[in-house]
Amino acid sequence: MNENNNLDQQQFDSEQAQEEWVRERLVIRLYEPLPENEEAAVNAYLEEHPELCEVQEQYEAIVQGLGNCGKPDIPLSDGEIQALKNGMILNQKQANRQHRKKIMYWLTGSAAAACLLALLWTQGVSIQIGSTRLAIGKMPEAAALDEQRLRGEITEEMATVMAPYIAQLMNESEAQGKQIQALYELVNQQRIEDRRELRNTFQELVKRARLDAPMYVYSSSPPDAWEGIKEPAQGETVSKDY
Amino acid sequence: MNDEQIVAEAQAGNTYALETLVRRYDRPMLRYFFWLSGDTERAQDLRQDLFCKLFRVLDRYDRSRASFQTWIYRLAHNLAIDQLYRRKVVPLDSLEELKDESHPSSSERNLPRNRAAGGETKTALEEAMATLSELDQSIIAMKTGDNITFEEIGQVLGIPTSTVKSRLYRSFERLRIELTARGHEL
């Protein structure tokens, strides 16, 4: 006991602080038991300072007084409880209605979103950002449409611009003509990316063939793949069975 | 059945469980509000409001965060602070500290206990209680009315347990001095 007291004494800066600590414990222990070491320290202090016993009695009187006063004992009547219950049932009904509304909104929103997604998926959306084409939704179809368009452009270009010259060149140089014809067919069979590359090769071959060919299809200044090729003169017959 | 089991039943819509809950906390809540308001009728009104509010927010109670007793006392404390003092309340779902001065300020002197003193005869102790801040009155009310543990009081008020203990001690000291000064023998 004395050991605890000594221990506690070492923790306090002054006698007054220790007394404050003991007084606080005197109040606390009126409601809840103290830990053993604190209880021992308090009792030891009370033995040394009997004047505090009077304070302790005053605290006890306050607790007793508090217990005696301020105790209205008016329970809720059955009617009041019933009214509260009815209020709660009403609240629950309102809450359920709101909950059902939320579910309906959620279902409607989900259905709309699903419809939008389905539409995107079946139709596909293609967005051009700079040189990049971004396909949203059903990508194969969007890409296929894109490729189809490009294929058409190139084929049309070949048919309208190049074909006459191919025929002409074939007439003039059978060997080169066959090479060009083979390449032309290959261009049509290849994928769009390869076709672009092949078209360049094709143009190069045309240019070379043109250099070897008679001058009437040759324009003056610097030979260029496209610019150098002249359209046949009006009335000039061009074979198309290439 | 303990509180949590009853609350679970009430949350599922069992009105009998709800009634049990009301009857269990009927008197403690009346006592608590009486301590804070000092007026029986006001305390009854507050009790009625509390149970109405309880039914509205019962679904929000989460047993993993606090015991039901702690939760309902916090609800009651917030209601009392809001209606009696019109002060900032402690959030129900957090343990933020309730900012309150150690000693009652001039505005706190205008306590509902003083305002409601008209009709009822006050004991010297009740009058001395009126000199305490609402936080200190709450601590005494919870400890005297329902003997809630210091730890739970700390949770209700959002302050450390050690603060609850030291505040209770200071309140007792104040009451002792007030009663002695009024010539009341303890």
Interface residues (C-beta under 8 A of the other chain):
Chain A: R23 E24 V27 I28 Y31 E32 V55 E57 Q58 Y59 A61 I62 V63 G65 L66 G67 C69 G70 K71 P72 D73 I74 P75 L76 E80 I81 L84 K85 G87 M88 I89 N91 Q92 A95
Chain B: G13 T15 L18 E19 V22 R23 D26 R27 L30 R31 F34 W35 T40 A43 Q44 R47 Q48 F51 C52 F55 R56 D59 T123 L125 E126 I140 K143 T144 N147 T149 F150 K165 S166 L168 Y169 F172 E173 L175 R176 L179 L186
